[in-house]
Amino acid sequence: MAGQTDIKALEEIDSSPGARIGRVRWTICAMLFVATSINYMDRQVLAILKPTLQHSIGMTEVDYGNVVACFTIAYALGIILAGRFVDKVGTRIGYMVIMAVWSLSAMGHALANTVLEFGIARVCLGLGESGNFPAAIKTVAEWFPQRERSLATGIFNSGTNLGAILAPLIVPWVTVRYGWHAAFLATGIFSALWIVMWYSKYRKPADHPTLTGAELRFIYQEAAEQMGPSTPWARLLGYRQTWAFATGKFLTDPIWWLYLYWLPSFFSAKFGLDLSHLGLPLIVVYNASVVGSIGGGWLPAPFRRLGLSAVKARLTAMFVCACAVVPVFLINYLHSEWAAIGLLSLAAAAHQGWSANLFSTPSDMFPRSAVGSVTGIGGMTGSVGGFLLAISAGHILELTHSYASLFALAASVYLLSFAIIILLAPGLKKVEFAV
């Protein structure tokens, strides 16, 4: 019914030739970018305040690991439920509720004074933050035609890197002046402002007051193909396309967690960098990943100009990114700090380029009514993979005192993932739902 309504609206709009295509969809993309930046700022606060909390409440290394595990498990469970929730209530209300849950949870950390209380707050934060990507991917599917989705996804996904850069700048400043409790409250202000902006500015394309007829036609040019009936979550597990996306997330998402949580200790162990000298290498790597996220999202465009279809162009871009990660295994043989930074920058950028295109595959393979749910399933498997890698990495480093096997894993899983995706979903074939 929703699909018929949107198509009817499309037929009723001004169809005058030569109408100028507007850019409202990119304003929507900017709001997704801001939301994703806030998402990563909120999750980084605890890591930055770890030394402070160890001193103030006696949090041990084991305690910290357990608290992080609480977040990861909640995120893995929540993301699959969040995708279904967004499919049911829609992106406007769904995204607001999701942001409100994680904003209140992030600020709730300020009330915690024991490890148990931090664990509870972290569970709530994981449940709330898990909804960001299903909601954002579904919004992109609603607002962008297939040819622009990977670029739009790459742009909003680059907010993960901005959040990782901004948190170390904001949190220490607030903590020194107002205490660690205030640091948890500070990022919640950004969430509240975003909710107000989203409520006042966001509508579905057919209902948006400032959208031009030309832009609406451009967005819905594949409307008849993209609409589809609501599908039970359990039924989605029966499609090979679901498992293609889920496997890709399971294998490659943990590598990004590796870069986020283990690079500081790698630079310290490999090159003897102390806390005062770790900032610059990390900022360089994360800024490179911003370029990779946007550049990877743009990458299918030149392949399309060479005559490839939208799907083949996306798969080619994914293959290029998968190959670009491979040299990272050489990092164990480098003796130059800046050579290592360069290699890690390439790998992180390639990961984000891969991720931007992988995130777009559910909208290639499924009707919009199922995109949020499929994205949630993939996000859950990616979180499970991240949890397993985090546990394994500690044991590997304790036994070998070397990062060689971890970076060898990072170098190989993208090509393996690409091969599995091609095997399970050749050509990213569209799923046909029975009405």
Order of alpha helices (4+ residues) and beta strands (2+ residues): alpha-alpha-alpha-alpha-alpha-alpha-alpha-alpha-alpha-alpha-alpha-alpha-alpha-alpha-alpha-alpha-alpha-alpha-alpha-alpha
